[in-house]
Structures are given as C-alpha cells and as structure tokens.
Amino acid sequence: MSIWLWVALCAYLIGVGIEWQRFQPEIKEYDEYSNFPVVWVTQQVVACGYLFRAFVWFYDL
C-alpha cells in the first residue's frame, strides 16, 4: 500500500477517536439510570448512533 494511503487512514482513525471522545459526556448522561432495562437499551442505541456519527466526522467539516 502507498504511504499516503496509510497517512490518510491514520488521519481518519485519529479523527474518529477525537469525535468519539467528544461524544462521551453525552453518552454518560444515561449512566445514572442504568439499572432500568429500557434506559440501558436507549443508552446502547444512542452510543451506536454517536459511533456512526464519529465514523462520518468528515461530513461535518
């Protein structure tokens, strides 16, 4: 693989990591009520949504 492809991949993954860290406080809001099954499922769905948003971070630029 080309070195530039590796650089682009690393930059993309660093961006995903930065976005994921930025979304952590919003996901942690549900930890207070985690003993309720409905809230736990909601937290998992929200986390998956934020993970998807982290993977498409470059569209928000």
N, C-alpha and C positions, 0 to 999 in steps of 0.2 A: 504494500500500500504506500501511497505517496505520503511524504512527511506533512504536506499541507492538509491532507485528509485527516491525519492524526491530530494536528493542531486544531482543526475545525471541530472534530469530535470532542476533544478535551475542553474546548471553549464552550461548546454546547452543554456538556455534562456539568461543568462548573456553574453555568447559568441555571441549570435545573436545580442544583444543590442550593444555590443562593435563593431562588424562588421558594423552594421547599422550606427553607429556614424562615423566610419571611411569612409564610402561611402558618407556622407552628402555633403562634398565640391564638389564632382564630380556631384552630382545631382543639386546643387545650381548654377552650371555654366549656366544652361538654364533659370534662373530667369530673366536675363537681357532682353530676347526676349520673355517673356511670353505672350505678347499681340497678338502674331501670333498663330492661332489655330493649325497649323502644328507643331510648336515648342512645344506648350503645350502638344500635344499628344505624341510627341517624349520624352518629359520630363517624362510623365507618364509611358511610356514603359520602359525607362531607369531606373526609380525608381523601377518598378516591377522586372526588371532584377537584380538590386542590392539587392532587398529584397530577391529574390530567392538565390542569392549568399550568403547573410547573413545567411540564414537558412541552407546552406550546408557548413558552415565555416570550419567544422572539416575535410573536404576532402582536404583543402588547407594546412593542417599541415604538 
